[in-house]
C-alpha cells in the first residue's frame, strides 16, 4: 500500500490525477515525474544531478 501511495504522489507532482494514475503503469508515472522534475529545474536555471530514481 505504501508503494501505491508513493506512485500517486509522484503522479500528482507530474500533473496526473489520481483517477488517471490508477490506470497507468508505475514506470510511466515515474517517467512523467522525471520529465516534470527536469522541466522545473530548467525553468529555475538549475541542472539536475543524476540520482537514483531520477
C-alpha positions in Angstrom: 0.0 0.0 0.0 2.8 2.4 0.8 4.3 1.9 -2.7 1.0 2.8 -4.3 0.8 6.0 -2.3 4.3 6.9 -3.4 3.3 6.4 -7.1 0.1 8.5 -6.6 2.3 11.2 -5.0 4.7 11.2 -8.0 1.7 11.3 -10.3 0.3 14.3 -8.6 3.6 16.1 -8.8 3.8 15.2 -12.5 0.3 16.7 -13.0 -1.6 13.4 -13.4 -4.8 13.0 -11.4 -5.2 10.0 -9.1 -8.0 8.6 -11.1 -5.8 8.7 -14.3 -2.8 7.3 -12.3 -4.9 4.2 -11.3 -4.9 3.1 -14.9 -1.2 3.8 -15.7 1.8 1.6 -15.2 4.2 2.8 -12.4 7.1 3.1 -14.9 5.1 5.6 -17.0 4.3 7.6 -13.9 8.0 7.7 -12.9 8.9 8.8 -16.5 6.4 11.7 -16.3 7.7 12.6 -12.9 11.3 12.7 -14.2 10.3 14.8 -17.1 8.5 17.3 -14.9 11.4 17.5 -12.5 13.8 18.2 -15.3 11.4 20.8 -16.8 11.1 22.6 -13.4 14.9 22.6 -13.0 15.3 24.1 -16.4 12.8 26.8 -15.6 14.7 27.6 -12.3 18.0 27.6 -14.2 19.5 24.6 -12.4 20.9 21.3 -13.5 19.7 18.0 -12.0 22.5 15.8 -10.9 22.0 12.2 -11.8 20.5 10.5 -8.8 19.0 7.1 -8.2 15.4 7.3 -9.3 15.8 10.4 -11.5 
